[in-house]
Amino acid sequence: MIQQQTDYLIAHIVDKMTQYLMADFNLDAISALDVIYNSKVYDLVQDKENELYIQSPSYTYELLKKEYLTATYL
């Protein structure tokens, strides 16, 4: 997969996770992005070797939601 495709998939996941956080937890966009960018899940999504970025945004969001609710890291 070329770098542009990978970057697009990651951006799409971040976009969808932001929407999900805003809807589920009544966060504003800045707060939702702060949660995402400071999460272990985001680090894993960016890691090209584990290929989490090819999973669906909803699957990835479930991991993020668990991390957010329990303050535990994968």
MISETI-40698 format. One line per field, with one value per atom (N, C-alpha, C): y negated, z negated, x; residue number from 1. Coordinates in steps of 0.05 Angstrom, whole numbers. Atoms other than C-alpha are relative to their C-alpha. Layout:
py = c(Y:...)
pz = c(Z:...)
px = c(X:...)
seq = c(NUM:...)
This chain:
py = c(23:0:-25:24:-68:-19:18:-123:-17:17:-166:16:-16:-109:5:-4:-95:-25:26:-169:-5:3:-171:17:-18:-111:-9:10:-139:-25:25:-207:7:-8:-173:12:-11:-133:-22:22:-196:-16:15:-233:14:-15:-178:3:-3:-167:-27:26:-242:-3:1:-239:18:-18:-179:-10:11:-211:-24:23:-275:9:-10:-235:15:-18:-185:-15:12:-231:-30:28:-300:-18:16:-325:-19:17:-384:12:-11:-371:-1:3:-397:21:-20:-353:28:-27:-292:5:-4:-302:2:-2:-312:29:-28:-244:19:-17:-212:-2:4:-243:7:-8:-226:28:-28:-154:19:-22:-90:11:-10:-69:-16:17:-128:8:-9:-106:26:-26:-36:-3:4:-62:-11:11:-100:20:-21:-39:17:-14:-12:30:-29:56:16:-16:77:-2:3:53:-4:6:30:-20:20:-26:13:-13:26:10:-8:42:-22:19:8:-22:21:-59:8:-8:-29:20:-19:28:-15:15:-20:-18:16:-65:16:-17:-8:3:-1:-2:-26:26:-76:-5:4:-78:15:-15:-23:-14:15:-61:-25:25:-126:6:-6:-94:12:-14:-53:-12:12:-95:21:-21:-32:0:-1:-22:28:-27:37:11)
pz = c(0:0:0:-2:18:-24:23:-34:1:-2:-8:-8:7:-16:-31:29:-87:-15:12:-105:2:-3:-77:-19:18:-117:-29:27:-181:-5:2:-169:-2:1:-156:-27:26:-220:-21:19:-260:3:-5:-227:-12:10:-243:-31:29:-314:-14:11:-326:0:-2:-303:-21:20:-347:-29:27:-409:-5:3:-397:-5:3:-391:-26:24:-448:-26:26:-500:0:-1:-479:-2:0:-468:24:-23:-424:17:-18:-365:-11:11:-400:-22:22:-461:11:-12:-418:13:-13:-378:-21:22:-443:-11:9:-467:19:-20:-402:2:-4:-393:-24:24:-465:-9:6:-462:10:-9:-456:27:-24:-402:24:-22:-358:7:-5:-367:16:-14:-344:28:-27:-284:18:-16:-261:4:-3:-269:24:-26:-199:-2:2:-222:-10:11:-261:17:-20:-205:-12:11:-252:17:-18:-201:22:-21:-154:-12:12:-205:4:-3:-203:-22:20:-239:-25:23:-283:-18:16:-305:-16:13:-321:-21:20:-357:-25:24:-403:-17:16:-424:-14:12:-436:-22:20:-474:-26:23:-520:-15:13:-532:-14:12:-545:-25:23:-593:-23:21:-632:-7:3:-625:-1:-2:-609:28:-26:-553:9:-12:-506:-3)
px = c(17:0:18:-16:27:-6:3:37:-25:24:-20:-25:23:-69:-1:-2:-45:-8:7:-50:-30:29:-121:-15:14:-143:2:-3:-114:-17:16:-146:-30:28:-213:-7:5:-208:-2:0:-192:-26:24:-250:-25:23:-300:0:-2:-274:-8:7:-281:-31:29:-354:-13:11:-368:3:-4:-337:-18:17:-376:-29:27:-441:-4:3:-429:5:-8:-398:-5:7:-424:25:-24:-353:0:-4:-335:23:-20:-288:28:-27:-226:5:-4:-237:1:0:-252:27:-27:-188:22:-20:-149:0:2:-175:14:-12:-155:30:-28:-87:17:-15:-67:-5:6:-90:21:-17:-52:-11:12:-101:10:-10:-79:29:-27:-7:0:1:-26:-10:10:-65:22:-22:-4:23:-21:41:-6:4:47:4:-5:71:-24:22:9:-25:21:-38:-28:26:-93:-15:12:-106:-17:17:-138:-26:25:-192:-21:21:-259:2:0:-267:-16:17:-322:15:-16:-276:21:-21:-220:-12:13:-269:-7:6:-290:25:-25:-217:5:-4:-213:-20:20:-278:7:-9:-253:22:-22:-189:-10:10:-227:-16:17:-277:15:-14:-228:27:-26:-166:22:-21:-128:11:-14:-79:3:-2:-77:28)
seq = c(1:1:1:2:2:2:3:3:3:4:4:4:5:5:5:6:6:6:7:7:7:8:8:8:9:9:9:10:10:10:11:11:11:12:12:12:13:13:13:14:14:14:15:15:15:16:16:16:17:17:17:18:18:18:19:19:19:20:20:20:21:21:21:22:22:22:23:23:23:24:24:24:25:25:25:26:26:26:27:27:27:28:28:28:29:29:29:30:30:30:31:31:31:32:32:32:33:33:33:34:34:34:35:35:35:36:36:36:37:37:37:38:38:38:39:39:39:40:40:40:41:41:41:42:42:42:43:43:43:44:44:44:45:45:45:46:46:46:47:47:47:48:48:48:49:49:49:50:50:50:51:51:51:52:52:52:53:53:53:54:54:54:55:55:55:56:56:56:57:57:57:58:58:58:59:59:59:60:60:60:61:61:61:62:62:62:63:63:63:64:64:64:65:65:65:66:66:66:67:67:67:68:68:68:69:69:69:70:70:70:71:71:71:72:72:72:73:73:73:74:74:74)
